[in-house]
Amino acid sequence: MLVRFILAALIGVGAAGAQSGVVFELLKAEGAAGKPPTVVFSLKDAAGNPILPSEMDVLRLTVAGPTSDYAQDVSDSKKENARPLEGGPAGTYVWQLAAPIPEGATGSYAVGIAGRKNKDHGVNKVLYFSVDSSEVKPRRTVVSIDKCNKCHGTLTSGSSNRVEACVLCHHANATDQKQRPPEQGPAESADFVVMVHRIHTGKLQKQPYTLWSNGAHQFNGVAYPGDRRDCEACHAGGSQHLPLAAGLLNVVTPRSSINPTPPATAACLGCHDGPAAAKHVARYVKDGQERCALCHGKDKPRSVARSHARKEPAP
């Protein structure tokens, strides 16, 4: 279900959260390896009146980690598990998720809240917490939601955003295998970096890109309204430059000739999806190790910026 919310957001639907009658606040999260996390949150309408969890048509908590690069996620939509916080203000609830944080987990994790009442979707909120008493470290920032909003209108309002929530589920290990009919196999990657690049490539894709979630969502007809060589249209802080941050996970890509695919290669093949690109990366990815930055690093002759440079029109 969360995938459906995210897909709707990415194609510009579901912007009602900008003036939502549902307001979430994540107040506290606690958890440790092998134990179910507990989350304290408030649930009110736009006027500040408490909303009961039972009044929500959908209410879901999702926990993912570690924030160094999300590897797994668990969701809980049993809203009856949310109970009033003892001694807390009206509209404040505590919810212990059913699934535990994985054994051996360390570092920081994230919890996100999503839901709707009638047609009012609350704005997604995300809160970070430590599972081993270490310093809390949020996930890295890759794209700017303000830049997203220039095309999508409103994907966010308030202190958090849909993109920050999307990546909780759309991580390196995510595919549509559970939703995809067996006869439509193999599964497709639902990692955010692959998914967004493929969707924005749209009708220029050489390979079909269809995600299954309550039916098939086919993205080969999408018309991107800009120049895809302009990475700055979406990326923040130069996050498109190579090498990428250390320690990122390889991406599960069942339809790729390189599976799992190293992170920079997965990002590049999201747009460059033809056979020539696949042949090129095969030369430079050996035993799961990619050497892209040797030529395409930030200060190299074939850097991302130089390779994507747009020529000025002739006078």
Phi, psi and omega in degrees: 000318180298325177302320181296319176300317184292317178299320178297319180296320185292334179258016170089017179253155175086026180277009182298341181301342182300325179236043189292146171272006178238124182236119177262148166220124174271119188260325184196145174219138179224146178184161178214160181306130178083000182236148178292135178285154177240135184234134174251129183213162174246150183222110184220169172269179185297338179271359179092008179278137180299144172244135175281140176306325180295341179278349181278137174288323177222135175212125187216137170250138177231127177247132181221154178184175351282165184288346175300326170183112186305130181248334180205161178216153173226140179238153177222119180245016178277085188297343177291347177283346178278123180237153180303139178288122182300123180078002182269169178297156177302139180087009179250132188227157174239138186222119173261120181292155182285321185273141179278161168291139186305147175300140178082001181296142177222167175080212185255147174236174180227148172235137177237150178238140179214155177167176179208155172233117190056240180259006180270115176264126174291148176290128181302137175237149180227137179229138181256146180208158180266143177255002181217022179070009175280172180299135180287128181234113178295164174293152180298153176265125182249316180237161178260123180295330177296324176291321177301318185293341178296331177258318188276352180087271180223104171258358185201163170195143180092206191271354180222185187205168182293324181297316179299328178278326182304316188289349176300322181258327184270068183254184188299333182265003186276132171222175178262025186302319184293332182262336186284128176299143182306323182289349179260010182291170358285173181294161178249145176295136175244018175297142187299319182295320178290312186299312183291319177296319180292317180297317181288339173287326169052235186292350177272358179296142175269337178244144179293147176227108181229125175254139178258122173201103188055048182111176183270136175241106185259127189248011183284353178260003183291134177254106179286130188276009182226197179258115185293345176288345181272082182299330181294347178296335181236318188288154180237143174064026180068026185293348179279347185283150176260150000283156176286173179303145180291149173086007179288149184280151167292151186259130177288116184226079186302337182265001182265153176287345176241099183226121000287159183257129177303153193299315180293320179297319179298319179295314182294317181289348175298323176261313182273080190258012181272173182295329180295318179293319179297320178294320181296310183292332179299333179285335189243006174243111183234128178053039178080359181257128180257145182242027185302320186293343178300324179251326188254012177299165189305322184255014182270161181302330180247041178301164178304316182297317181287321180294330181262006184300139180257131180285141176290142178297147179297143181292000000 
